[in-house]
Amino acid sequence: MKLEMKVDRYPGDPGEFITVVEDRCTACGRCERFCARGVWERVGTVYRPVRIEDCVECGACWNVCRDDAIVFGEPRGGTGVRFSYG
């Protein structure tokens, strides 16, 4: 029997747990390219998490940001990634 892993988002009120330090953001777009959930988008001269409700807190954006422009905190509403096997 083959197990299939599913990734889902635990619903809740995410608040602002991802912020961008605008002075550091060079608008390289790596956060957008590596985000599997389509959370990031260019807004003016920087990238921002515009669909935060779709974030599963995988940390890919934070890990690929070469300029340390992404600050990743704790969501107040208990949202986040949820793995299940079935």
ChimeraX attribute file (.defattr): number of C-alpha atoms within 10 A of each C-alpha:
attribute: neighborCount
match mode: 1-to-1
recipient: residues
	/A:1	3
	/A:2	6
	/A:3	8
	/A:4	8
	/A:5	10
	/A:6	10
	/A:7	11
	/A:8	14
	/A:9	15
	/A:10	18
	/A:11	15
	/A:12	13
	/A:13	13
	/A:14	19
	/A:15	14
	/A:16	14
	/A:17	15
	/A:18	20
	/A:19	13
	/A:20	16
	/A:21	13
	/A:22	14
	/A:23	9
	/A:24	13
	/A:25	19
	/A:26	14
	/A:27	19
	/A:28	14
	/A:29	18
	/A:30	17
	/A:31	26
	/A:32	21
	/A:33	14
	/A:34	17
	/A:35	18
	/A:36	15
	/A:37	14
	/A:38	16
	/A:39	18
	/A:40	22
	/A:41	17
	/A:42	15
	/A:43	11
	/A:44	8
	/A:45	10
	/A:46	18
	/A:47	22
	/A:48	24
	/A:49	23
	/A:50	14
	/A:51	12
	/A:52	19
	/A:53	18
	/A:54	19
	/A:55	24
	/A:56	20
	/A:57	20
	/A:58	13
	/A:59	15
	/A:60	15
	/A:61	25
	/A:62	20
	/A:63	13
	/A:64	17
	/A:65	17
	/A:66	15
	/A:67	14
	/A:68	13
	/A:69	20
	/A:70	24
	/A:71	12
	/A:72	15
	/A:73	11
	/A:74	14
	/A:75	16
	/A:76	12
	/A:77	14
	/A:78	13
	/A:79	20
	/A:80	20
	/A:81	14
	/A:82	13
	/A:83	11
	/A:84	10
	/A:85	9
	/A:86	7
